[in-house]
Structure formats: C-alpha cells, structure tokens
C-alpha cells in the first residue's frame, strides 16, 4: 500500500526505517519524541525528533504519522532507564493501518 511504497522510497525497507527512526529517537537528549512524518513539500516521509513537548508540525513542517514518546514516564516502569529496549519493543505494538491512514490523509 501507500505506506510501504513511501517507506521503501525513503528508507529502502521497513527495517531501514525502524533503524533510522530508532537511532534518532534513542539519541534524544532528556525528554522528547521520535517521529515519522510526512513532508508535503517533497511528498516524502521523514524521520525527525523534537525536544520536550515541541510539536512536530509547528517546528519542522512535517505532518505527524507516528510518534514515539521518550519522556521517562512512557517507559520507566517497564524498562527503567534502558530507552533502547523500549524503542525496540515499541515497533511490536504499532498500528500500521492507522499510520497508513494518516499518510493517505496527509497526502490529500
């Protein structure tokens, strides 16, 4: 579908996308978010991060498709301070149908 096509065009494949988004997200200093967003100017999806509660679209122009919360409250109970394990596990619970619906809507 449209999401697979966009992922393949930008990242090569799903694993490439997960690797890039995960690396950027784990590297957020302090609190913030890792994102997969749609760039209306280029028509491509992009990986991005935002510090603290900074909004993706207002700070980068990207339309949010998928956000990964890396404030400690999101993962500390289950993962303590091991953010990489949390980010790795998050991919198992992503609702890809919803992400694709957001992409289709962003392109409209």
Secondary structure as a PSIPRED ss2 file (coil, helix, strand):
# PSIPRED VFORMAT (PSIPRED V4.0)

   1 X C   1.000  0.000  0.000
   2 X H   0.000  1.000  0.000
   3 X H   0.000  1.000  0.000
   4 X H   0.000  1.000  0.000
   5 X H   0.000  1.000  0.000
   6 X H   0.000  1.000  0.000
   7 X H   0.000  1.000  0.000
   8 X H   0.000  1.000  0.000
   9 X H   0.000  1.000  0.000
  10 X H   0.000  1.000  0.000
  11 X H   0.000  1.000  0.000
  12 X C   1.000  0.000  0.000
  13 X C   1.000  0.000  0.000
  14 X H   0.000  1.000  0.000
  15 X H   0.000  1.000  0.000
  16 X H   0.000  1.000  0.000
  17 X H   0.000  1.000  0.000
  18 X H   0.000  1.000  0.000
  19 X H   0.000  1.000  0.000
  20 X H   0.000  1.000  0.000
  21 X H   0.000  1.000  0.000
  22 X H   0.000  1.000  0.000
  23 X H   0.000  1.000  0.000
  24 X H   0.000  1.000  0.000
  25 X H   0.000  1.000  0.000
  26 X H   0.000  1.000  0.000
  27 X C   1.000  0.000  0.000
  28 X C   1.000  0.000  0.000
  29 X C   1.000  0.000  0.000
  30 X C   1.000  0.000  0.000
  31 X C   1.000  0.000  0.000
  32 X E   0.000  0.000  1.000
  33 X E   0.000  0.000  1.000
  34 X E   0.000  0.000  1.000
  35 X E   0.000  0.000  1.000
  36 X E   0.000  0.000  1.000
  37 X E   0.000  0.000  1.000
  38 X E   0.000  0.000  1.000
  39 X E   0.000  0.000  1.000
  40 X C   1.000  0.000  0.000
  41 X C   1.000  0.000  0.000
  42 X C   1.000  0.000  0.000
  43 X C   1.000  0.000  0.000
  44 X E   0.000  0.000  1.000
  45 X E   0.000  0.000  1.000
  46 X E   0.000  0.000  1.000
  47 X E   0.000  0.000  1.000
  48 X E   0.000  0.000  1.000
  49 X E   0.000  0.000  1.000
  50 X E   0.000  0.000  1.000
  51 X E   0.000  0.000  1.000
  52 X C   1.000  0.000  0.000
  53 X C   1.000  0.000  0.000
  54 X C   1.000  0.000  0.000
  55 X C   1.000  0.000  0.000
  56 X H   0.000  1.000  0.000
  57 X H   0.000  1.000  0.000
  58 X H   0.000  1.000  0.000
  59 X H   0.000  1.000  0.000
  60 X H   0.000  1.000  0.000
  61 X C   1.000  0.000  0.000
  62 X C   1.000  0.000  0.000
  63 X E   0.000  0.000  1.000
  64 X E   0.000  0.000  1.000
  65 X E   0.000  0.000  1.000
  66 X E   0.000  0.000  1.000
  67 X E   0.000  0.000  1.000
  68 X E   0.000  0.000  1.000
  69 X E   0.000  0.000  1.000
  70 X C   1.000  0.000  0.000
  71 X C   1.000  0.000  0.000
  72 X H   0.000  1.000  0.000
  73 X H   0.000  1.000  0.000
  74 X H   0.000  1.000  0.000
  75 X C   1.000  0.000  0.000
  76 X H   0.000  1.000  0.000
  77 X H   0.000  1.000  0.000
  78 X H   0.000  1.000  0.000
  79 X H   0.000  1.000  0.000
  80 X C   1.000  0.000  0.000
  81 X C   1.000  0.000  0.000
  82 X C   1.000  0.000  0.000
  83 X H   0.000  1.000  0.000
  84 X H   0.000  1.000  0.000
  85 X H   0.000  1.000  0.000
  86 X H   0.000  1.000  0.000
  87 X H   0.000  1.000  0.000
  88 X H   0.000  1.000  0.000
  89 X H   0.000  1.000  0.000
  90 X H   0.000  1.000  0.000
  91 X H   0.000  1.000  0.000
  92 X H   0.000  1.000  0.000
  93 X H   0.000  1.000  0.000
  94 X C   1.000  0.000  0.000
  95 X C   1.000  0.000  0.000
  96 X H   0.000  1.000  0.000
  97 X H   0.000  1.000  0.000
  98 X H   0.000  1.000  0.000
  99 X H   0.000  1.000  0.000
 100 X H   0.000  1.000  0.000
 101 X H   0.000  1.000  0.000
 102 X H   0.000  1.000  0.000
 103 X H   0.000  1.000  0.000
 104 X H   0.000  1.000  0.000
 105 X H   0.000  1.000  0.000
 106 X H   0.000  1.000  0.000
 107 X H   0.000  1.000  0.000
 108 X C   1.000  0.000  0.000
